[in-house]
Amino acid sequence: MLSLIPEPKQVRLTEKDPWRAGGEVRLRLAMEVEDPRLVLHCRRAFPGREVTAVVSGAGEGYSLLIEEIVRIEGTEETESTSAQAVPGEAGPTNGRASAADPDETELSPLKGRAESYLLDVSANGAVIRALDAPGLYYGLQTLLQLQSLHGDGSIPSMSITDWPDTELRVMNFDLRQTFSKPERLIEYLAEFSSYKTNAVLIEYEDKFPFQTHGEFAHPQHALSREELEALQAAAQEHYIEIIPLQQSFGHLEYVLRHDAWKHLRETEESTGEICPSHPQTYELITSLLAEMMDAHPESRYIHLGCDEVYSLCECEACRKEFGGVRERAFISFLNRLIEFTASRGRQPIFWHDMLDKCPPEELAKLDPRSAAMIWIYNGRNIQAEVTSLTHKFRALGIEVMGAPAVRSFDWAEHQNYPVIDNRTDNLLQWAETAEKLDIRCMVATNWTGPFSLGVPYGVFETTWYPMLLHADLAWNRRADAGTFIDRFLELFHGITPETGHARLGNYQLEDYYDIIWKLREEVQRNHGYAELIAIMHDFEVATDRSRAIHKYAYRWELYPGDSAEWRSLLNNYTRNHNGREAVRPRMLEALLQYQPRDMAEHFVRSRFYLHDYLERTLYQELGLVHSEG
């Protein structure tokens, strides 16, 4: 087993000598069309090494030759492979094996497959060939993963032919609740691309630096224009497309909470849903969409949101205009937004759920220039449900996109890490469904909270495991899920399968969060993430016990004055209190690596609030606080 993520489509190991990757090499890059990004990534991958780049011309594709330099005593250095590997150049073979030209025959397995690549590793080095620049970049990422697995040791000789099953392989930044420092978000784009992710859906909410309506920008945590530009530059550098999401119908709490705008609510009670009938609504929403599109000139898409519009067609004006038909009100306003964004050269995307049960005569009115993004996060019938919806939308000429979740509600407001049994099952079902229906865009939604007035589910940095399972399955829908946990532990944490299983015995796909805190001493890479999960585990142990304190308080009420009952109550309180308080500073210290201080403090307070409240109330009343044994 090669611990690569994503798992390549075709791997052929050969009996030839391995490549001693720690030796001195030079790089020869040939590009059909000049792309400075490829030169940059070659230099980063092999710092201090000579990189020669040429533009080979139309039809030649892209190739990268990484050749070992052999120094012979008393003579000048010689190359182990021929310069003929670079189209447009010629040179002697010096009697050693040469990497062949990337001619039509060799590239034929890649024909019609964007972002595909061929990778050959031999004793003399490595050759990567691709039809396009992203394909060459992804081949380089596979080679770098092989190097990370073998260090300065020997990489086995092999040939890899690889291509993506999904055109748009999308991760998700949800900035509504807690989110990582801007510099971390930029770093994560590079991480995403190393696992062959090529797009990110970003819901900025009040973290976007609004100018037209500056009151909607968070006073402390809105990105600056410079930070937004840096994020976009990093995305472009790593072949990632940003898909901005601007909520346009529901989930507008951050807008409608303002006194100046709350008159646009569908009803007084609906803090997040805007009234589509009010004359000011279209003007406000289109101004937000226009600013979002202007800030992302390279994006082909704009996500309109439009999910969970719970209060819809409830005000008197909407009931009168739309005859009390919720779907009619929804489609009428959505069509206006589709026209606005499509006329500006973007493909608008909307969440599907408000049209889940839409009558056919109403659905037929939907503008087909849009794309429906289907999100179904739970249940055992993903394929049946998505198939039915897909046929319904496609029959109207509407594109369908898919959205499993790497973290969602899962009936757990506090998720110190994702509810992994639900998430792995959801991702696996969606992979099968995407293959059957040939869905070209798959988004790993990664929600930080239910809505902006809620409390955070959890921390982004605890979701790498399901995120990379999504990356695995989006690239290769038939990737071996049975080996994923071993591949992840070795590639992401440096724990070989032999080490992990010798330490813990058997474990499987759903067991990551149950085992990684036990393997902290074996972690070689990304130790901070493993430590954060371990802290969250310790918090759960302490707080799970604290939830049971009411049982002992109840017994004390039954047997007041009984010394044994008091001792039992006090023992349990003291143990639980001490356990929680031991975790609190560790949690904050760990979070400060990833989040701004006030955001990290907010997350910790949200986790400890109930227990701190009980300290101030029930435990004080019982006489437990500061009690001595």
C-alpha positions as CSV (number, residue, x, y, z in Angstrom):
1,M,0.0,0.0,0.0
2,L,1.2,3.5,-0.9
3,S,0.0,6.0,1.6
4,L,-1.0,8.6,-0.9
5,I,-4.0,11.0,-0.7
6,P,-5.8,11.0,-3.1
7,E,-5.2,7.4,-4.0
8,P,-4.0,7.4,-7.6
9,K,-6.0,5.6,-10.3
10,Q,-3.2,3.4,-11.7
11,V,0.1,2.5,-10.0
12,R,2.6,0.0,-11.4
13,L,5.6,-0.8,-9.3
14,T,8.6,-2.1,-11.2
15,E,11.5,-4.3,-10.3
16,K,14.0,-1.6,-11.2
17,D,16.4,0.1,-8.7
18,P,14.8,2.7,-6.5
19,W,15.5,6.4,-6.6
20,R,17.7,7.8,-3.8
21,A,15.7,11.0,-3.5
22,G,18.1,12.6,-1.1
23,G,20.7,13.1,-3.7
24,E,21.6,16.2,-5.8
25,V,19.2,16.9,-8.7
26,R,18.5,19.4,-11.4
27,L,15.0,20.2,-12.8
28,R,14.1,20.7,-16.4
29,L,10.6,22.1,-16.9
30,A,8.9,22.4,-20.3
31,M,5.6,24.2,-20.7
32,E,3.2,24.4,-23.7
33,V,2.2,27.8,-22.4
34,E,4.4,29.7,-20.0
35,D,3.1,29.5,-16.4
36,P,5.3,31.2,-13.8
37,R,3.5,29.3,-11.0
38,L,5.0,26.0,-12.2
39,V,8.5,27.5,-11.9
40,L,7.7,28.8,-8.5
41,H,6.4,25.4,-7.2
42,C,9.4,23.6,-8.7
43,R,11.8,25.9,-6.8
44,R,9.8,25.5,-3.6
45,A,9.7,21.7,-3.9
46,F,13.5,21.5,-4.5
47,P,15.0,24.6,-2.9
48,G,18.5,25.6,-4.0
49,R,18.4,23.3,-7.0
50,E,18.9,24.4,-10.6
51,V,15.6,24.8,-12.5
52,T,15.6,25.3,-16.2
53,A,12.3,26.3,-17.8
54,V,11.5,26.4,-21.5
55,V,8.3,27.1,-23.5
56,S,7.9,24.0,-25.7
57,G,5.1,25.2,-28.0
58,A,1.6,24.2,-28.8
59,G,0.7,20.6,-28.6
60,E,3.7,19.5,-26.6
61,G,1.9,19.5,-23.2
62,Y,3.9,20.0,-20.0
63,S,6.8,17.9,-18.6
64,L,9.1,18.0,-15.6
65,L,12.3,16.1,-15.6
66,I,14.0,15.7,-12.2
67,E,17.4,14.2,-12.9
68,E,20.0,13.0,-10.5
69,I,23.4,14.6,-10.8
70,V,26.2,12.1,-10.6
71,R,29.6,13.5,-9.8
72,I,32.6,11.5,-11.1
73,E,35.9,12.2,-9.4
74,G,38.3,14.1,-11.6
75,T,35.6,15.0,-14.1
76,E,32.9,17.5,-14.5
77,E,29.4,16.6,-13.2
78,T,27.3,14.6,-15.5
79,E,23.6,14.1,-15.9
80,S,21.9,10.7,-15.3
81,T,19.3,11.3,-17.9
82,S,19.1,13.0,-21.2
83,A,18.2,16.5,-21.9
84,Q,16.1,15.1,-24.7
85,A,13.4,14.6,-22.0
86,V,12.6,18.3,-22.4
87,P,10.9,19.1,-25.7
88,G,12.7,21.6,-27.8
89,E,16.1,20.7,-26.4
90,A,18.7,18.1,-27.4
91,G,21.6,16.5,-25.8
92,P,23.7,13.3,-25.4
93,T,22.4,10.4,-23.4
94,N,25.9,9.7,-21.9
95,G,25.1,6.0,-22.1
96,R,22.5,5.9,-19.4
97,A,18.7,5.4,-19.5
98,S,16.9,8.4,-20.8
99,A,13.4,9.6,-20.0
100,A,11.4,9.5,-23.3
101,D,9.8,12.5,-24.9
102,P,6.2,13.2,-23.9
103,D,5.0,12.4,-27.4
104,E,1.4,11.6,-28.5
105,T,1.8,7.9,-27.6
106,E,2.9,8.5,-24.1
107,L,0.3,11.2,-23.4
108,S,-2.6,9.2,-24.9
109,P,-3.8,7.8,-21.6
110,L,-4.5,11.5,-20.6
111,K,-6.4,12.5,-23.6
112,G,-9.7,14.2,-22.7
113,R,-8.8,14.2,-19.0
114,A,-8.1,17.6,-17.7
115,E,-5.7,17.9,-14.7
116,S,-4.4,14.4,-15.3
117,Y,-0.7,13.4,-15.2
118,L,1.8,10.6,-15.7
119,L,4.6,10.1,-13.1
120,D,7.6,7.8,-13.6
121,V,10.1,7.2,-10.9
122,S,13.3,5.4,-11.7
123,A,16.8,5.1,-10.2
124,N,17.8,8.2,-12.2
125,G,15.1,10.5,-10.9
126,A,11.5,11.2,-11.9
127,V,9.5,12.5,-14.9
128,I,6.1,14.1,-14.8
129,R,4.0,14.6,-17.9
130,A,0.7,16.3,-18.3
131,L,-1.6,17.9,-20.8
132,D,-2.1,21.1,-18.8
133,A,-0.4,23.1,-16.0
134,P,-2.7,21.9,-13.1
135,G,-2.0,18.3,-14.1
136,L,1.8,18.8,-13.9
137,Y,1.3,20.6,-10.5
138,Y,-0.8,17.6,-9.2
139,G,1.9,15.2,-10.4
140,L,4.4,17.2,-8.5
141,Q,2.3,16.9,-5.4
142,T,2.2,13.1,-5.7
143,L,5.9,13.1,-6.0
144,L,6.3,15.3,-2.9
145,Q,4.0,12.9,-1.0
146,L,6.3,10.0,-2.0
147,Q,9.3,12.0,-0.8
148,S,7.6,12.8,2.6
149,L,6.9,9.1,3.1
150,H,10.4,8.0,2.3
151,G,12.4,11.0,3.4
152,D,16.0,10.8,2.1
153,G,15.5,7.1,1.6
154,S,14.7,5.2,-1.6
155,I,11.5,5.8,-3.5
156,P,10.5,2.6,-5.3
157,S,10.6,2.7,-9.1
158,M,7.0,3.0,-10.3
159,S,4.7,4.5,-13.0
160,I,1.5,6.3,-12.0
161,T,-1.3,7.3,-14.4
162,D,-3.8,9.5,-12.6
163,W,-6.7,11.8,-13.3
164,P,-9.7,13.3,-11.4
165,D,-13.2,11.9,-11.4
166,T,-14.7,15.2,-10.3
167,E,-14.1,18.4,-12.2
168,L,-14.6,20.8,-9.2
169,R,-13.3,19.4,-5.9
170,V,-14.2,21.9,-3.3
171,M,-13.4,22.6,0.3
172,N,-15.3,25.1,2.5
173,F,-14.4,28.1,4.6
174,D,-17.4,29.1,6.8
175,L,-16.4,32.3,8.6
176,R,-19.7,32.9,10.4
177,Q,-18.7,31.7,13.9
178,T,-15.1,31.0,14.8
179,F,-12.5,30.9,12.1
180,S,-8.7,30.7,11.7
181,K,-6.3,33.6,11.6
182,P,-6.2,35.1,8.0
183,E,-2.6,33.8,7.6
184,R,-3.8,30.3,8.5
185,L,-6.5,30.5,5.9
186,I,-3.9,31.3,3.3
187,E,-1.7,28.4,4.4
188,Y,-4.7,26.0,4.2
189,L,-5.2,26.9,0.6
190,A,-1.8,25.5,-0.2
191,E,-2.6,22.4,2.0
192,F,-5.8,21.9,0.1
193,S,-4.1,22.0,-3.3
194,S,-1.5,19.5,-2.1
195,Y,-4.3,17.0,-1.9
196,K,-5.6,18.1,-5.4
197,T,-8.5,20.3,-4.2
198,N,-9.1,22.9,-6.9
199,A,-11.8,25.2,-5.4
200,V,-13.0,26.6,-2.1
201,L,-16.5,27.8,-1.2
202,I,-16.2,30.8,1.2
203,E,-19.1,32.1,3.2
204,Y,-17.7,35.3,4.5
205,E,-20.9,36.7,6.1
206,D,-19.8,39.7,8.3
207,K,-16.1,38.8,7.8
208,F,-16.2,40.3,4.3
209,P,-14.9,43.9,4.1
210,F,-18.1,45.5,2.9
211,Q,-17.8,49.1,1.7
212,T,-21.2,49.9,0.3
213,H,-22.7,48.8,3.6
214,G,-19.8,49.0,6.0
215,E,-22.1,48.4,8.9
216,F,-22.4,44.7,8.0
217,A,-18.6,44.2,8.4
218,H,-17.5,42.8,11.7
219,P,-15.7,45.5,13.6
220,Q,-12.8,43.3,14.8
221,H,-12.7,40.3,12.5
222,A,-13.7,41.4,9.0
223,L,-10.9,40.7,6.6
224,S,-9.0,43.8,5.4
225,R,-8.9,44.4,1.6
226,E,-5.2,43.5,1.8
227,E,-6.0,40.2,3.5
228,L,-8.8,39.4,1.0
229,E,-6.3,40.1,-1.9
230,A,-3.7,37.9,-0.3
231,L,-6.2,35.1,0.1
232,Q,-7.1,35.4,-3.6
233,A,-3.5,35.5,-4.7
234,A,-2.7,32.3,-2.7
235,A,-5.7,30.6,-4.3
236,Q,-4.6,31.6,-7.8
237,E,-1.1,30.5,-7.1
238,H,-2.2,27.0,-6.1
239,Y,-4.8,26.5,-8.9
240,I,-7.7,27.0,-6.6
241,E,-10.9,28.8,-7.7
242,I,-12.7,30.8,-5.0
243,I,-16.5,30.5,-5.1
244,P,-17.9,33.3,-2.9
245,L,-21.2,32.7,-1.1
246,Q,-23.4,35.7,-0.3
247,Q,-26.6,34.8,1.5
248,S,-29.5,36.4,-0.3
249,F,-32.8,35.2,1.3
250,G,-32.3,33.4,4.6
251,H,-29.4,33.3,7.1
252,L,-29.2,37.1,7.0
253,E,-29.2,37.6,10.8
254,Y,-26.0,39.7,10.5
255,V,-27.9,42.2,8.3
256,L,-31.4,42.1,9.7
257,R,-30.2,42.5,13.3
258,H,-29.5,46.2,12.6
259,D,-32.3,48.6,13.5
260,A,-31.9,50.3,10.1
261,W,-32.7,47.1,8.3
262,K,-34.9,45.0,10.5
263,H,-38.0,46.4,8.7
264,L,-37.1,44.1,5.8
265,R,-37.6,41.0,7.9
266,E,-40.4,38.7,6.6
267,T,-41.9,39.0,10.0
268,E,-40.8,40.6,13.2
269,E,-39.9,37.1,14.6
270,S,-37.9,36.1,11.6
271,T,-34.5,37.4,12.4
272,G,-32.8,35.8,9.4
273,E,-35.3,35.8,6.5
274,I,-35.8,38.8,4.3
275,C,-39.1,39.8,2.7
276,P,-38.9,39.4,-1.1
277,S,-41.9,41.7,-1.6
278,H,-40.4,44.7,0.1
279,P,-39.2,47.3,-2.5
280,Q,-35.9,47.8,-0.7
281,T,-35.0,44.1,-0.5
282,Y,-33.9,43.6,-4.1
283,E,-31.8,46.8,-4.0
284,L,-30.1,45.8,-0.8
285,I,-29.3,42.2,-1.8
286,T,-28.1,43.0,-5.3
287,S,-25.8,45.7,-3.9
288,L,-24.2,43.0,-1.7
289,L,-24.0,40.6,-4.6
290,A,-22.5,43.2,-6.8
291,E,-19.8,44.0,-4.3
292,M,-19.0,40.3,-3.7
293,M,-18.7,39.7,-7.5
294,D,-16.6,42.8,-8.0
295,A,-14.2,41.6,-5.2
296,H,-13.8,38.2,-7.0
297,P,-13.3,39.0,-10.6
298,E,-11.7,35.6,-11.4
299,S,-14.6,33.6,-10.0
300,R,-16.9,32.0,-12.6
301,Y,-19.6,31.4,-9.9
302,I,-21.5,33.2,-7.2
303,H,-23.4,31.2,-4.6
304,L,-26.6,32.9,-3.6
305,G,-27.2,30.7,-0.5
306,C,-31.1,30.7,-0.2
307,D,-31.3,27.7,2.1
308,E,-33.5,27.3,5.1
309,V,-35.8,30.3,4.4
310,Y,-38.1,29.2,7.2
311,S,-40.2,32.4,7.3
312,L,-41.4,32.6,3.7
313,C,-44.7,34.0,2.3
314,E,-45.9,34.9,5.8
315,C,-46.3,38.6,5.7
316,E,-49.4,40.1,4.3
317,A,-47.7,41.6,1.2
318,C,-46.2,38.2,0.2
319,R,-49.4,36.3,0.8
320,K,-51.2,38.7,-1.4
321,E,-48.6,38.9,-4.2
322,F,-47.8,35.1,-4.3
323,G,-51.2,33.7,-3.3
324,G,-49.8,32.1,-0.2
325,V,-47.6,29.7,-2.3
326,R,-44.2,29.5,-0.6
327,E,-42.4,28.0,-3.6
328,R,-43.9,30.7,-5.9
329,A,-42.5,33.4,-3.7
330,F,-39.1,31.7,-3.5
331,I,-38.7,31.2,-7.2
332,S,-39.9,34.6,-8.1
333,F,-37.2,36.3,-6.0
334,L,-34.6,33.7,-6.9
335,N,-35.2,34.3,-10.6
336,R,-34.5,38.0,-10.2
337,L,-31.2,37.2,-8.5
338,I,-30.3,34.7,-11.2
339,E,-31.0,37.4,-13.9
340,F,-28.9,39.9,-12.0
341,T,-25.9,37.7,-11.5
342,A,-26.0,35.8,-14.9
343,S,-26.2,39.0,-16.8
344,R,-22.9,39.9,-15.2
345,G,-21.2,36.8,-16.5
346,R,-21.5,34.6,-13.4
347,Q,-23.2,31.3,-12.9
348,P,-25.4,31.6,-9.9
349,I,-25.7,28.6,-7.5
350,F,-28.4,28.1,-4.9
351,W,-29.0,25.5,-2.2
352,H,-31.7,23.1,-3.2
353,D,-33.7,22.5,0.0
354,M,-36.4,25.1,-0.4
355,L,-37.4,23.4,-3.7
356,D,-37.2,19.9,-2.4
357,K,-41.0,19.4,-2.5
358,C,-41.8,22.1,-5.1
359,P,-44.8,21.4,-7.3
360,P,-43.8,20.8,-10.9
361,E,-45.8,23.7,-12.3
362,E,-43.9,26.1,-10.0
363,L,-40.5,24.5,-10.5
364,A,-40.9,24.8,-14.3
365,K,-40.7,28.6,-13.8
366,L,-37.1,28.5,-12.4
367,D,-34.4,30.2,-14.6
368,P,-32.2,27.4,-16.0
369,R,-29.1,29.6,-16.0
370,S,-28.6,28.5,-12.3
371,A,-27.1,25.5,-10.6
372,A,-28.8,23.6,-7.8
373,M,-26.4,22.5,-5.1
374,I,-28.0,19.5,-3.3
375,W,-27.0,19.2,0.3
376,I,-28.1,16.0,2.1
377,Y,-26.1,15.2,5.2
378,N,-27.8,12.3,6.9
379,G,-29.6,9.1,6.3
380,R,-29.0,5.9,4.5
381,N,-30.7,6.8,1.2
382,I,-28.5,9.5,-0.3
383,Q,-28.4,7.9,-3.7
384,A,-32.1,7.6,-4.0
385,E,-32.9,11.1,-2.7
386,V,-30.2,12.8,-4.8
387,T,-31.1,10.8,-7.9
388,S,-34.7,11.9,-7.7
389,L,-33.7,15.6,-7.2
390,T,-31.1,15.4,-9.9
391,H,-33.5,14.1,-12.5
392,K,-36.0,16.8,-11.6
393,F,-33.5,19.7,-12.0
394,R,-31.8,18.3,-15.0
395,A,-35.1,17.8,-16.8
396,L,-35.4,21.6,-16.7
397,G,-31.8,22.2,-17.9
398,I,-30.5,23.1,-14.5
399,E,-27.1,21.9,-13.5
400,V,-26.7,19.9,-10.3
401,M,-23.8,20.1,-7.9
402,G,-23.3,18.0,-4.7
403,A,-22.6,18.8,-1.1
404,P,-21.8,16.2,1.5
405,A,-20.6,17.5,4.9
406,V,-17.4,17.0,6.8
407,R,-19.1,18.8,9.7
408,S,-22.7,19.6,10.1
409,F,-25.4,19.9,12.8
410,D,-25.6,16.1,13.5
411,W,-27.9,16.9,16.5
412,A,-24.8,17.9,18.5
413,E,-24.5,21.6,19.2
414,H,-21.0,21.2,20.7
415,Q,-18.8,19.2,18.4
416,N,-15.3,19.2,19.7
417,Y,-14.6,17.3,16.5
418,P,-16.9,16.0,13.8
419,V,-19.5,13.3,14.5
420,I,-17.3,11.0,12.4
421,D,-19.6,8.0,12.0
422,N,-22.2,10.2,10.3
423,R,-19.6,12.1,8.2
424,T,-17.7,9.1,6.8
425,D,-21.0,7.4,5.9
426,N,-22.3,10.6,4.2
427,L,-19.0,11.0,2.2
428,L,-19.0,7.4,1.0
429,Q,-22.6,7.5,-0.1
430,W,-22.1,10.7,-1.9
431,A,-19.0,9.3,-3.8
432,E,-21.1,6.5,-5.1
433,T,-23.9,8.8,-6.0
434,A,-21.6,11.3,-7.8
435,E,-20.2,8.5,-9.9
436,K,-23.6,7.1,-10.9
437,L,-25.0,10.6,-11.7
438,D,-21.7,12.1,-13.1
439,I,-21.9,15.1,-10.8
440,R,-19.0,17.4,-11.8
441,C,-18.8,19.5,-8.6
442,M,-18.6,18.2,-5.0
443,V,-18.3,20.5,-2.0
444,A,-17.2,19.3,1.4
445,T,-19.3,21.7,3.5
446,N,-17.7,22.4,6.9
447,W,-20.0,24.4,9.0
448,T,-18.8,26.3,12.1
449,G,-22.3,26.7,13.6
450,P,-26.0,26.4,12.8
451,F,-26.4,30.2,12.1
452,S,-24.7,33.4,13.1
453,L,-26.7,33.8,16.3
454,G,-25.8,30.4,17.5
455,V,-22.6,29.1,19.2
456,P,-19.7,27.4,17.3
457,Y,-19.9,23.7,16.6
458,G,-16.2,23.2,16.7
459,V,-12.8,24.2,15.4
460,F,-11.8,24.0,11.8
461,E,-8.4,22.4,12.6
462,T,-10.1,19.3,14.0
463,T,-11.7,18.5,10.6
464,W,-8.7,17.5,8.5
465,Y,-9.5,13.8,8.6
466,P,-12.9,14.0,6.9
467,M,-11.7,16.8,4.7
468,L,-9.0,14.6,3.3
469,L,-11.4,11.7,2.9
470,H,-13.5,14.0,0.7
471,A,-10.3,14.9,-1.2
472,D,-9.6,11.2,-1.7
473,L,-13.1,10.4,-2.9
474,A,-13.6,13.5,-5.0
475,W,-10.5,12.7,-7.1
476,N,-10.9,9.0,-7.1
477,R,-14.5,7.9,-6.4
478,R,-13.3,4.3,-6.1
479,A,-10.5,5.0,-3.6
480,D,-10.1,2.3,-1.0
481,A,-11.9,3.6,2.1
482,G,-10.7,0.5,4.0
483,T,-7.1,1.8,3.8
484,F,-7.8,5.5,4.2
485,I,-7.2,5.7,8.0
486,D,-3.8,4.0,7.5
487,R,-2.9,6.2,4.6
488,F,-4.0,9.3,6.5
489,L,-2.1,8.4,9.7
490,E,1.1,7.8,7.7
491,L,0.9,10.7,5.3
492,F,-0.6,13.3,7.7
493,H,0.9,12.3,11.0
494,G,3.9,10.1,10.1
495,I,2.5,7.0,11.9
496,T,3.1,3.9,9.8
497,P,0.5,1.2,9.7
498,E,2.9,-1.1,11.5
499,T,3.4,1.3,14.3
500,G,-0.2,2.2,14.7
501,H,-1.6,-1.3,14.7
502,A,1.3,-2.6,16.9
503,R,0.3,0.0,19.4
504,L,-3.5,-0.3,19.3
505,G,-4.4,-3.4,17.4
506,N,-7.4,-3.1,15.0
507,Y,-9.0,0.1,14.0
508,Q,-11.0,1.3,11.0
509,L,-12.3,4.3,9.1
510,E,-14.5,5.7,11.8
511,D,-12.0,5.4,14.6
512,Y,-9.7,8.3,14.0
513,Y,-10.9,10.6,16.8
514,D,-10.9,7.6,19.2
515,I,-7.3,6.7,18.5
516,I,-5.3,9.8,17.6
517,W,-5.0,11.0,21.1
518,K,-3.7,7.7,22.1
519,L,-1.0,7.9,19.5
520,R,0.4,11.4,20.3
521,E,3.8,10.1,21.2
522,E,4.1,8.5,17.8
523,V,3.0,11.6,15.8
524,Q,5.7,12.9,13.6
525,R,3.8,15.5,11.6
526,N,0.9,17.9,12.3
527,H,1.4,17.3,16.0
528,G,-0.6,20.5,16.9
529,Y,-3.8,19.1,15.4
530,A,-3.4,15.8,17.2
531,E,-2.8,17.7,20.5
532,L,-5.9,19.8,19.9
533,I,-8.0,16.7,19.5
534,A,-6.5,15.2,22.6
535,I,-7.4,18.3,24.6
536,M,-11.0,18.2,23.2
537,H,-11.1,14.5,24.2
538,D,-10.0,15.4,27.8
539,F,-12.6,18.1,27.9
540,E,-15.3,15.7,26.8
541,V,-14.3,13.2,29.5
542,A,-14.5,15.9,32.2
543,T,-17.8,17.4,31.0
544,D,-19.5,14.1,30.4
545,R,-19.0,13.4,34.0
546,S,-20.2,16.8,35.0
547,R,-23.5,16.2,33.2
548,A,-24.1,13.4,35.7
549,I,-23.7,15.6,38.8
550,H,-27.4,16.1,39.0
551,K,-27.8,12.5,40.0
552,Y,-25.7,13.0,43.1
553,A,-27.4,16.3,43.8
554,Y,-30.8,14.5,43.6
555,R,-29.6,11.8,46.1
556,W,-28.4,14.6,48.5
557,E,-31.9,16.0,48.3
558,L,-33.3,12.6,49.2
559,Y,-31.0,12.1,52.1
560,P,-30.1,15.5,53.5
561,G,-27.5,15.5,56.2
562,D,-26.3,11.9,55.3
563,S,-22.5,12.1,55.5
564,A,-21.9,9.3,53.0
565,E,-24.2,11.0,50.4
566,W,-22.4,14.3,51.0
567,R,-19.0,12.6,50.5
568,S,-20.2,11.0,47.3
569,L,-21.5,14.3,46.0
570,L,-18.4,16.2,47.0
571,N,-16.1,13.6,45.5
572,N,-17.8,13.7,42.2
573,Y,-18.0,17.5,42.1
574,T,-14.3,17.9,43.0
575,R,-13.1,15.3,40.4
576,N,-15.2,16.9,37.7
577,H,-14.4,20.5,38.6
578,N,-10.6,19.8,38.7
579,G,-10.8,17.9,35.4
580,R,-12.5,20.8,33.6
581,E,-10.2,23.4,35.0
582,A,-7.2,21.4,34.0
583,V,-8.4,21.5,30.4
584,R,-9.4,25.1,30.2
585,P,-5.9,26.7,29.9
586,R,-4.7,23.9,27.6
587,M,-7.6,24.5,25.3
588,L,-7.0,28.2,25.1
589,E,-3.3,27.8,24.6
590,A,-3.9,25.3,21.7
591,L,-6.5,27.5,20.1
592,L,-4.3,30.6,20.1
593,Q,-2.0,28.9,17.6
594,Y,-4.9,29.0,15.1
595,Q,-7.4,31.7,16.1
596,P,-7.2,35.4,17.2
597,R,-7.2,35.7,20.9
598,D,-10.7,37.1,21.4
599,M,-12.1,34.4,19.1
600,A,-10.2,31.6,20.9
601,E,-11.5,33.0,24.2
602,H,-15.0,33.1,22.8
603,F,-14.8,29.4,21.8
604,V,-13.6,28.4,25.3
605,R,-16.3,30.4,27.0
606,S,-18.9,28.8,24.8
607,R,-17.7,25.4,25.9
608,F,-17.5,26.2,29.6
609,Y,-20.5,28.5,29.9
610,L,-23.0,25.9,31.3
611,H,-20.5,24.6,33.8
612,D,-19.5,28.1,34.9
613,Y,-23.1,29.0,35.3
614,L,-23.7,25.9,37.5
615,E,-20.7,27.0,39.6
616,R,-22.4,30.4,40.2
617,T,-25.8,28.9,40.9
618,L,-26.5,25.2,41.8
619,Y,-23.1,24.4,43.2
620,Q,-23.1,27.6,45.3
621,E,-26.6,26.7,46.6
622,L,-25.4,23.2,47.5
623,G,-22.4,24.6,49.3
624,L,-19.9,22.7,47.0
625,V,-17.9,25.7,45.6
626,H,-14.7,26.1,47.5
627,S,-15.7,23.3,49.9
628,E,-13.0,21.6,51.7
629,G,-13.0,17.8,52.0
